[in-house]
Amino acid sequence: MEITPSILTADFCNLGETLDEALKAGISWFHMDIMDGNWVINKTITFGPALVKSVRDFLGDEVFIDCHLMITNAELTWKQFIDAGADMIICHIEAVDNFQNLISKVHSHGAKIGCVLNPETETSEVLHLIPYLDLVLVMSVVPGKGGQSFMPSVENKVRELRKNIDLQIKNGGKKTKLMIDGGIKDHNADLVSSWGVDIAVVGSGLINNEGTVEENLIQIKKSIKT
């Protein structure tokens, strides 16, 4: 299971230092959470395309950057993030009116696209899209709500998606990735790995004051047995 850092927990006055730590630790996938102060329930505003471009310029072209759009108008603004340097746009099934159309548009601009499900959203909402998606992201916390713990109740959802993706790959279809995000730390990384997750987004479990990114990444990887 690959680990990608969410930079939201970083001290933005020292963001370059944190990104450099992550690069030296061997991290090659970076996850950027975009909140518009409207769609997420705590009304948080994070950052926009300008910071994405700065991060891309700092990291260079060798790493992969996804932008997780927790916003109301993803169908109108996604291209700004591709132009800023994002390799993948990840949008919420709950916030997009015509996801099939969005998939076609993003792919036509040479980028990848993922679809996110909130904890309460059923897999039936996205199963028909999997053959066209590059990634499916399952949220294991409610987006934008602080102080939450990891929700183990999403296990069945993750396993169902894994089963469908594996069948698709077996039949020669797209190798869609499966990602999880929310409350992932060293004590539960092995659990979600055993569910068949390809990529785990880790925020405070990776970027915190208790150790360097490399030290925390080593601890997480040591905890994963599967």
C-alpha positions in Angstrom: 0.0 0.0 0.0 1.4 3.4 -1.0 1.3 6.3 1.4 0.5 9.8 0.1 0.7 12.8 2.5 -2.1 15.4 2.8 -0.2 18.7 3.3 -3.1 20.3 5.3 -1.4 19.5 8.6 1.8 21.2 7.5 3.0 24.5 8.8 2.6 26.6 5.6 5.4 28.9 6.7 7.7 25.9 6.4 5.9 24.1 3.6 9.0 23.9 1.4 10.9 22.2 4.3 8.1 19.6 4.7 7.9 18.9 1.0 11.6 18.4 0.9 11.4 16.0 3.9 8.8 14.0 2.0 10.9 13.9 -1.2 13.9 12.6 0.8 11.7 10.0 2.4 10.9 8.6 -1.1 7.3 9.9 -1.3 6.3 10.3 -5.0 2.5 11.0 -4.7 1.2 14.1 -3.0 -2.5 14.8 -2.1 -3.8 18.3 -2.0 -7.2 19.0 -0.3 -9.1 21.9 -1.9 -12.0 23.3 0.2 -14.0 26.3 -0.9 -15.6 27.3 2.5 -19.0 26.2 1.2 -19.3 22.5 0.4 -17.6 21.0 3.5 -19.7 21.2 6.6 -17.2 23.2 8.7 -17.0 26.0 6.0 -13.2 25.7 5.9 -11.2 27.4 3.1 -7.9 25.8 2.3 -6.1 26.9 -0.8 -6.5 27.2 -4.6 -4.6 26.7 -7.9 -1.9 29.3 -7.0 -0.6 27.1 -4.1 -0.9 24.0 -6.3 1.3 25.6 -8.9 3.9 26.6 -6.2 4.0 23.0 -4.9 4.4 21.7 -8.5 7.2 24.1 -9.2 8.9 23.1 -5.9 8.5 19.4 -6.4 9.2 19.2 -10.1 7.7 17.0 -12.7 8.9 13.6 -11.3 6.2 13.3 -8.6 2.4 12.8 -8.9 0.0 15.4 -7.6 -3.7 14.9 -7.1 -6.2 17.6 -6.1 -9.2 16.5 -4.0 -11.9 19.0 -4.8 -14.3 19.4 -1.9 -16.1 22.3 -3.6 -19.5 23.1 -5.0 -18.3 24.0 -8.6 -15.8 21.3 -9.5 -17.5 21.0 -12.9 -16.6 24.6 -13.7 -13.1 24.9 -12.0 -11.3 21.6 -12.5 -9.2 22.9 -15.4 -7.6 25.5 -13.2 -6.0 22.8 -11.1 -4.8 20.9 -14.2 -3.3 24.1 -15.5 -1.6 24.6 -12.1 0.1 21.2 -12.4 -2.2 18.6 -11.0 -1.9 15.1 -12.6 -5.3 14.0 -11.2 -8.6 15.6 -10.3 -10.6 13.9 -7.6 -14.2 15.0 -7.3 -17.1 14.0 -5.0 -20.0 12.0 -6.5 -22.3 13.9 -4.1 -21.2 17.3 -5.6 -21.2 16.6 -9.4 -24.3 16.6 -11.5 -22.9 14.7 -14.5 -19.8 12.7 -13.5 -19.6 10.8 -16.8 -19.3 14.1 -18.7 -16.7 15.3 -16.2 -14.6 12.2 -16.7 -14.6 12.7 -20.5 -13.6 16.4 -20.1 -10.7 15.7 -17.7 -9.4 12.9 -19.8 -9.5 15.0 -22.9 -7.1 17.4 -21.2 -4.6 14.6 -20.6 -5.2 14.3 -16.8 -6.5 11.5 -14.7 -9.7 11.6 -12.7 -11.0 10.0 -9.5 -14.3 9.9 -7.7 -14.9 10.3 -4.0 -17.6 8.7 -1.8 -18.5 10.1 1.6 -18.9 7.6 4.4 -22.7 7.5 4.1 -22.7 7.2 0.2 -23.5 3.8 -1.2 -21.1 2.1 -3.6 -24.0 1.8 -6.1 -23.6 5.5 -6.8 -20.2 4.8 -8.5 -20.0 1.2 -9.6 -21.1 2.1 -13.2 -18.3 4.7 -13.4 -15.4 2.4 -12.3 -14.6 1.3 -15.9 -13.8 4.9 -16.8 -12.2 6.1 -13.5 -8.5 6.1 -12.7 -9.2 6.1 -9.0 -12.0 5.6 -6.4 -11.5 7.3 -3.1 -13.4 6.2 0.0 -13.6 8.7 2.8 -13.3 7.2 6.3 -14.2 10.5 8.0 -16.7 13.1 7.1 -15.0 15.7 4.9 -14.3 19.0 6.7 -15.4 17.9 10.1 -12.5 18.2 12.6 -11.6 15.9 15.5 -13.0 12.7 13.9 -11.7 9.2 14.3 -11.3 6.7 11.6 -14.6 4.9 10.7 -14.0 1.1 10.4 -17.6 0.8 9.2 -16.4 1.7 5.7 -14.8 -1.8 5.4 -17.6 -3.4 3.5 -17.7 -0.5 1.1 -13.9 -0.8 0.4 -14.1 -4.5 0.0 -17.0 -4.3 -2.5 -15.1 -1.7 -4.5 -11.9 -3.9 -4.4 -13.9 -6.9 -5.7 -15.4 -4.9 -8.6 -12.1 -3.4 -9.5 -10.3 -6.8 -9.4 -13.0 -8.3 -11.7 -12.6 -5.4 -14.1 -8.8 -5.9 -14.2 -9.1 -9.6 -14.6 -11.4 -9.0 -17.6 -8.8 -6.7 -19.2 -10.3 -3.5 -18.1 -8.9 -0.3 -16.6 -6.5 -0.7 -13.6 -8.5 1.6 -11.4 -6.8 2.5 -8.1 -8.5 2.3 -4.7 -7.7 5.0 -2.2 -8.8 5.7 1.4 -8.6 9.0 3.3 -9.4 9.9 6.9 -7.8 9.1 10.3 -5.2 6.8 8.8 -2.2 6.3 11.2 0.3 3.6 12.1 -2.2 1.8 14.3 -4.7 1.2 11.5 -2.6 1.2 8.3 -2.3 -2.5 8.3 -6.1 -2.9 8.7 -6.9 -0.8 5.6 -4.1 -2.5 3.7 -5.7 -5.9 4.4 -8.9 -4.6 2.8 -7.1 -4.2 -0.5 -6.5 -0.4 -0.5 -3.8 0.7 -3.0 -3.1 4.2 -1.6 -3.7 5.7 1.8 -3.9 9.4 2.4 -2.2 10.3 5.7 -2.2 13.7 7.3 -1.2 14.2 10.9 0.0 10.6 11.1 2.8 11.6 8.7 3.2 15.4 9.1 3.4 16.3 12.8 5.7 17.6 15.5 6.6 14.1 16.9 9.0 13.2 14.2 10.2 13.8 10.6 8.1 12.7 7.6 10.7 10.0 7.0 10.5 8.7 10.6 6.7 8.6 10.6 6.6 7.0 7.2 9.0 4.2 8.4 6.8 3.6 11.4 3.6 3.3 9.2 5.3 1.0 6.8 6.6 -1.2 9.6 3.0 -1.6 10.9 1.8 -2.9 7.5 2.1 -6.7 7.4 0.0 -7.4 4.3 
